[in-house]
Amino acid sequence: MHPDSQIRFVKSQIEKESEPYYSAYLDLISKTDSLLAETHHACVDFSVPGFYFNPEEHRRNSLALSEDAFAAYACALAYRISGEDKYGAKACYFLNAWATVNQTYSNADGELVLAYNGTALLIAGELMYTSGVWCQTDKERFTGWITKVYQPAVNSIRNRTNNWGDWGRFGSLLCASLLGDSNEVDKNMYLIQSDLPTKIAPDGRMKEEIKREKNGLWYTYFSLAPITASCWLIYNLTGTNLFLTEKEGALIKSALDYLLYYCVKPEEWPWCASPRSGEGEPWPENLFEAMSTVYCENQYDKFVRPFRPVVYPYHSYAWTFPTLMPVIIGNYHGQSCAEPRFNLK
């Protein structure tokens, strides 16, 4: 998720106090400093009931992993950028807690919530894996947790046709990246390529997600976030650029444009009156911050600019620190963004 070239670029920008990276870095350090005294919430059975059946317990149980995963991710990223061991040690504390305590998941939404919250643990694990802060025994315990608990959960839902499948594939790709499993990378890339044409209509609407009435915009975002994050992983792992292919790239771009249009003009949303549009929440800004440098899209940049530095600190982790960690196709020290190879106008 964060290749060395990206980290080197960000560190160089911070050294020069270049914006928006410097402000985003200070924001990260402020958040991680507040996390150093926090204790973990790891549990033996990560049991999450269905949201629409028991929303209070769903939120309460989800929060245990959500808070710990964000803390691990933030501290691991702060360590890799600053080099300060205190952040790395705290990231390992949360990683070790879940690897040691958690044995299973259960209930109606257990695997889904484990998938979309656990992505931050996997990203943190990869950020810390080559560090001298994390001992070999603890690394092996964490990879054991991946193969025993997390990977079975994400792989069990990756064939679903809605956002469940999208989070399953993103989680599965993160597993494959950390475990070095190229066959799993290929499987997930095939799944993404195979159903995008049926998932995204030519006009950009996401067929399964618009069914969610007032939450149709939210679920469109909730599907596109892991889809685009998976494409970024695939690009880093294989060199295949699904963002800019004639078929997949054009569909993804059309879905992003569709989402942005109706988030700006929710009163025109054709599928339900008064939809939840993200106003006052950190979505979809995080998604469009990440995609602004992939598609060289001025409307994305204009939409996000007032909200920088953008951080998505809860619930689901695909584009969590997009202002600080820009998504660049190609050379980080060369071009600022990619030029699409197709005409979307």
PLY file of the C-alpha trace (Angstrom):
ply
format ascii 1.0
element vertex 345
property float x
property float y
property float z
element edge 344
property int vertex1
property int vertex2
end_header
0.00 0.00 0.00
2.93 2.32 0.72
5.87 1.46 -1.54
9.33 2.68 -0.60
9.28 5.20 -3.45
6.18 6.83 -1.96
7.69 6.98 1.53
10.95 8.48 0.22
8.99 11.09 -1.72
6.90 12.07 1.30
9.96 12.32 3.54
11.65 14.59 1.01
8.59 16.86 0.92
8.42 17.03 4.70
12.11 17.94 4.93
11.36 20.91 2.65
8.15 21.69 4.59
6.25 21.48 1.31
2.48 21.68 1.46
0.12 19.93 1.80
2.49 17.19 2.97
4.01 19.06 5.89
0.66 19.97 7.45
-0.57 16.42 6.89
2.56 15.06 8.60
2.11 17.35 11.62
-1.49 16.17 11.84
-0.33 12.53 11.76
2.22 13.12 14.53
-0.39 14.90 16.65
-2.73 11.94 16.29
-0.06 9.33 17.01
1.20 11.20 20.07
-2.32 10.97 21.48
-2.33 7.20 20.82
0.86 6.33 22.69
-0.95 5.88 25.99
-3.85 3.85 24.56
-4.38 0.18 25.40
-5.63 -2.50 23.03
-9.12 -3.98 22.75
-8.23 -7.35 21.22
-10.75 -10.12 21.85
-10.73 -13.89 21.40
-13.90 -13.94 19.28
-14.53 -10.91 17.09
-18.31 -11.25 17.07
-20.29 -8.61 15.17
-24.06 -8.93 14.73
-25.77 -7.64 11.60
-26.00 -3.86 11.62
-29.67 -3.74 10.67
-30.60 -6.24 13.40
-28.57 -4.86 16.30
-26.89 -1.56 15.38
-25.74 -0.66 18.89
-23.91 -3.93 19.51
-22.61 -3.90 15.96
-21.03 -0.47 16.47
-19.72 -1.30 19.94
-18.06 -4.56 18.91
-16.69 -3.12 15.68
-15.06 -0.27 17.54
-12.66 -2.61 19.33
-10.87 -3.47 16.09
-11.46 -0.15 14.36
-9.68 1.88 17.05
-6.78 -0.55 17.39
-6.29 -0.95 13.66
-6.21 2.80 13.07
-3.76 3.22 15.95
-1.47 0.53 14.55
-1.58 2.04 11.06
-1.02 5.63 12.21
1.87 4.67 14.49
3.50 2.46 11.84
3.31 5.24 9.27
4.66 7.79 11.75
7.55 5.43 12.49
8.43 4.91 8.83
8.42 8.65 8.14
9.96 10.00 11.35
12.18 7.05 12.30
11.20 7.42 15.96
11.12 4.04 17.68
8.34 5.03 20.08
5.86 5.01 17.21
7.11 1.73 15.83
6.95 0.09 19.25
3.35 1.22 19.70
2.37 -0.07 16.27
3.85 -3.46 17.17
1.99 -3.41 20.49
-1.37 -3.34 18.70
-0.28 -5.84 16.05
0.98 -8.26 18.68
-2.20 -7.91 20.75
-4.50 -9.02 17.93
-2.12 -11.70 16.75
-1.91 -13.14 20.25
-5.48 -12.77 21.54
-7.80 -13.04 18.55
-8.62 -16.58 17.50
-11.79 -16.33 15.42
-14.66 -14.20 14.15
-18.39 -14.85 14.26
-21.94 -13.55 13.84
-23.62 -12.10 10.77
-21.18 -9.27 10.04
-18.05 -10.72 11.64
-16.13 -11.44 8.46
-17.14 -8.19 6.74
-16.14 -5.93 9.63
-12.96 -7.92 10.19
-12.21 -7.43 6.49
-12.70 -3.67 6.30
-11.27 -2.77 9.71
-8.48 -5.33 9.57
-7.01 -3.80 6.41
-5.32 -1.20 8.61
-3.65 -3.95 10.66
-2.31 -5.56 7.49
-1.00 -2.24 6.18
0.63 -1.54 9.54
2.16 -5.01 9.53
3.70 -4.48 6.11
5.03 -1.06 7.11
6.71 -2.59 10.16
7.82 -5.89 8.66
11.34 -4.90 7.67
11.97 -2.78 10.76
14.29 -3.71 13.57
11.60 -2.81 16.08
9.45 -5.90 15.45
11.09 -9.17 16.50
10.94 -12.26 14.29
8.84 -14.28 16.73
6.17 -11.58 16.79
6.22 -11.27 13.00
5.63 -14.99 12.67
2.80 -14.84 15.18
1.17 -12.06 13.15
1.47 -13.93 9.85
0.01 -16.94 11.66
-3.00 -14.81 12.64
-3.36 -13.73 9.03
-3.45 -17.28 7.70
-5.64 -18.62 10.52
-8.15 -15.79 11.01
-7.97 -12.82 8.64
-7.30 -14.50 5.31
-10.12 -17.09 5.70
-12.50 -14.25 6.53
-11.67 -12.09 3.51
-11.47 -15.00 1.10
-14.88 -16.22 2.25
-16.55 -13.02 0.99
-14.44 -12.02 -2.02
-16.79 -13.67 -4.52
-19.73 -11.54 -3.42
-21.01 -9.15 -6.08
-21.44 -6.08 -3.85
-19.20 -4.14 -1.46
-18.59 -7.28 0.62
-16.67 -8.76 -2.28
-14.74 -5.53 -2.82
-13.51 -5.45 0.79
-12.78 -9.18 0.64
-10.57 -8.71 -2.42
-8.72 -5.74 -0.95
-8.08 -7.65 2.27
-7.04 -10.72 0.32
-4.58 -8.68 -1.75
-3.06 -7.25 1.41
-2.60 -10.80 2.71
-1.01 -11.87 -0.56
1.31 -8.87 -0.49
2.56 -9.51 3.02
2.79 -13.27 2.55
4.38 -13.02 -0.91
1.70 -15.11 -2.61
1.60 -14.20 -6.31
-1.10 -16.79 -7.07
-3.49 -15.02 -4.72
-2.65 -11.69 -6.30
-3.60 -13.14 -9.70
-6.85 -14.62 -8.33
-7.99 -11.31 -6.89
-6.99 -9.36 -10.00
-9.07 -11.79 -12.09
-12.08 -11.33 -9.80
-11.86 -7.55 -10.07
-11.51 -7.57 -13.85
-14.21 -10.17 -14.35
-17.12 -8.39 -12.71
-16.48 -4.65 -13.06
-18.52 -4.53 -16.30
-21.52 -5.99 -14.49
-20.93 -4.07 -11.24
-20.63 -0.61 -12.84
-23.15 0.52 -15.46
-21.90 2.54 -18.47
-23.27 5.73 -16.92
-21.26 5.12 -13.72
-23.96 3.94 -11.33
-23.07 0.95 -9.18
-25.95 -1.42 -9.65
-25.92 -3.15 -6.27
-25.10 -0.09 -4.17
-27.77 2.29 -5.48
-30.37 -0.13 -4.09
-29.54 0.98 -0.54
-32.08 3.81 -0.57
-30.88 6.82 1.51
-27.48 5.16 1.89
-26.96 4.56 -1.82
-24.29 7.25 -2.13
-22.50 5.97 0.95
-22.46 2.40 -0.32
-21.23 3.57 -3.71
-18.28 5.17 -1.92
-17.95 2.10 0.31
-17.53 -0.06 -2.79
-15.26 2.26 -4.78
-12.82 2.79 -1.90
-11.64 -0.85 -1.78
-11.88 -1.26 -5.57
-9.50 1.64 -6.16
-7.24 0.61 -3.28
-7.05 -2.89 -4.79
-6.05 -1.39 -8.14
-3.27 0.54 -6.40
-2.02 -2.66 -4.75
-2.16 -4.54 -8.05
-0.18 -1.78 -9.74
2.51 -1.89 -7.04
2.65 -5.69 -6.99
2.46 -6.48 -10.70
2.85 -3.28 -12.73
-0.64 -3.79 -14.21
-2.46 -0.46 -14.22
-6.19 -1.10 -14.02
-6.83 2.60 -13.39
-5.98 3.44 -16.97
-7.09 0.47 -19.04
-9.75 1.08 -21.65
-12.29 -1.20 -19.93
-11.63 -1.24 -16.18
-10.15 2.25 -15.96
-12.97 3.88 -17.89
-15.58 2.14 -15.71
-13.86 3.15 -12.48
-13.54 6.76 -13.66
-17.19 6.88 -14.68
-18.24 5.56 -11.25
-16.08 8.15 -9.50
-17.56 10.96 -11.59
-21.06 9.66 -10.91
-20.43 9.60 -7.16
-18.90 13.07 -7.09
-21.71 14.64 -9.09
-24.39 13.44 -6.69
-22.37 14.13 -3.55
-22.20 17.73 -4.72
-25.85 17.72 -5.83
-27.60 15.16 -3.59
-30.96 16.75 -4.34
-30.67 15.31 -7.86
-29.96 11.74 -6.73
-32.45 9.75 -8.83
-32.74 6.70 -6.57
-34.06 8.19 -3.33
-34.95 11.56 -1.84
-32.53 13.21 0.61
-29.67 10.69 0.47
-26.76 10.71 2.88
-24.15 12.69 0.94
-21.09 12.74 3.18
-21.53 16.36 4.23
-19.80 16.84 7.58
-18.06 13.47 7.26
-14.55 12.67 5.90
-15.91 10.74 2.92
-15.85 10.88 -0.07
-13.04 13.45 0.28
-10.52 10.73 1.12
-11.36 8.79 -2.03
-11.18 11.81 -4.32
-7.96 13.03 -2.70
-6.38 9.69 -3.60
-7.82 9.64 -7.11
-7.02 13.27 -7.98
-3.40 12.37 -8.78
-4.34 9.17 -10.61
-6.71 10.78 -13.09
-5.31 14.34 -13.18
-8.85 15.49 -12.51
-9.26 19.15 -11.58
-12.79 18.66 -10.27
-11.52 16.12 -7.73
-8.80 18.49 -6.55
-11.23 21.40 -6.32
-13.69 19.31 -4.30
-11.04 18.17 -1.80
-8.96 21.34 -1.44
-10.96 22.95 1.42
-10.71 19.80 3.54
-6.94 19.19 3.50
-5.22 17.49 5.15
-7.73 14.68 4.62
-7.72 11.78 7.10
-10.30 9.01 7.34
-9.88 7.86 10.96
-12.57 5.26 11.53
-14.77 2.41 10.34
-13.00 1.16 7.19
-9.48 1.63 5.94
-8.61 1.98 2.28
-7.66 5.64 1.77
-6.83 6.68 5.33
-4.05 9.27 4.90
-4.46 10.31 1.25
-3.13 13.87 1.55
0.06 12.73 3.23
0.56 9.66 1.02
-0.23 10.66 -2.60
-1.04 8.03 -5.20
1.29 8.57 -8.14
1.38 6.36 -11.22
4.94 6.33 -12.50
7.92 8.16 -11.02
7.29 9.92 -7.71
10.07 12.40 -8.41
8.93 13.02 -11.97
5.34 13.50 -13.02
2.73 14.64 -10.53
-0.01 12.49 -11.95
-0.78 10.13 -14.80
-2.29 11.04 -18.14
-5.26 8.80 -18.99
-4.91 6.84 -22.20
-8.58 7.15 -23.10
-11.01 9.97 -23.68
-13.69 10.18 -21.00
-15.29 13.42 -22.15
0 1
1 2
2 3
3 4
4 5
5 6
6 7
7 8
8 9
9 10
10 11
11 12
12 13
13 14
14 15
15 16
16 17
17 18
18 19
19 20
20 21
21 22
22 23
23 24
24 25
25 26
26 27
27 28
28 29
29 30
30 31
31 32
32 33
33 34
34 35
35 36
36 37
37 38
38 39
39 40
40 41
41 42
42 43
43 44
44 45
45 46
46 47
47 48
48 49
49 50
50 51
51 52
52 53
53 54
54 55
55 56
56 57
57 58
58 59
59 60
60 61
61 62
62 63
63 64
64 65
65 66
66 67
67 68
68 69
69 70
70 71
71 72
72 73
73 74
74 75
75 76
76 77
77 78
78 79
79 80
80 81
81 82
82 83
83 84
84 85
85 86
86 87
87 88
88 89
89 90
90 91
91 92
92 93
93 94
94 95
95 96
96 97
97 98
98 99
99 100
100 101
101 102
102 103
103 104
104 105
105 106
106 107
107 108
108 109
109 110
110 111
111 112
112 113
113 114
114 115
115 116
116 117
117 118
118 119
119 120
120 121
121 122
122 123
123 124
124 125
125 126
126 127
127 128
128 129
129 130
130 131
131 132
132 133
133 134
134 135
135 136
136 137
137 138
138 139
139 140
140 141
141 142
142 143
143 144
144 145
145 146
146 147
147 148
148 149
149 150
150 151
151 152
152 153
153 154
154 155
155 156
156 157
157 158
158 159
159 160
160 161
161 162
162 163
163 164
164 165
165 166
166 167
167 168
168 169
169 170
170 171
171 172
172 173
173 174
174 175
175 176
176 177
177 178
178 179
179 180
180 181
181 182
182 183
183 184
184 185
185 186
186 187
187 188
188 189
189 190
190 191
191 192
192 193
193 194
194 195
195 196
196 197
197 198
198 199
199 200
200 201
201 202
202 203
203 204
204 205
205 206
206 207
207 208
208 209
209 210
210 211
211 212
212 213
213 214
214 215
215 216
216 217
217 218
218 219
219 220
220 221
221 222
222 223
223 224
224 225
225 226
226 227
227 228
228 229
229 230
230 231
231 232
232 233
233 234
234 235
235 236
236 237
237 238
238 239
239 240
240 241
241 242
242 243
243 244
244 245
245 246
246 247
247 248
248 249
249 250
250 251
251 252
252 253
253 254
254 255
255 256
256 257
257 258
258 259
259 260
260 261
261 262
262 263
263 264
264 265
265 266
266 267
267 268
268 269
269 270
270 271
271 272
272 273
273 274
274 275
275 276
276 277
277 278
278 279
279 280
280 281
281 282
282 283
283 284
284 285
285 286
286 287
287 288
288 289
289 290
290 291
291 292
292 293
293 294
294 295
295 296
296 297
297 298
298 299
299 300
300 301
301 302
302 303
303 304
304 305
305 306
306 307
307 308
308 309
309 310
310 311
311 312
312 313
313 314
314 315
315 316
316 317
317 318
318 319
319 320
320 321
321 322
322 323
323 324
324 325
325 326
326 327
327 328
328 329
329 330
330 331
331 332
332 333
333 334
334 335
335 336
336 337
337 338
338 339
339 340
340 341
341 342
342 343
343 344
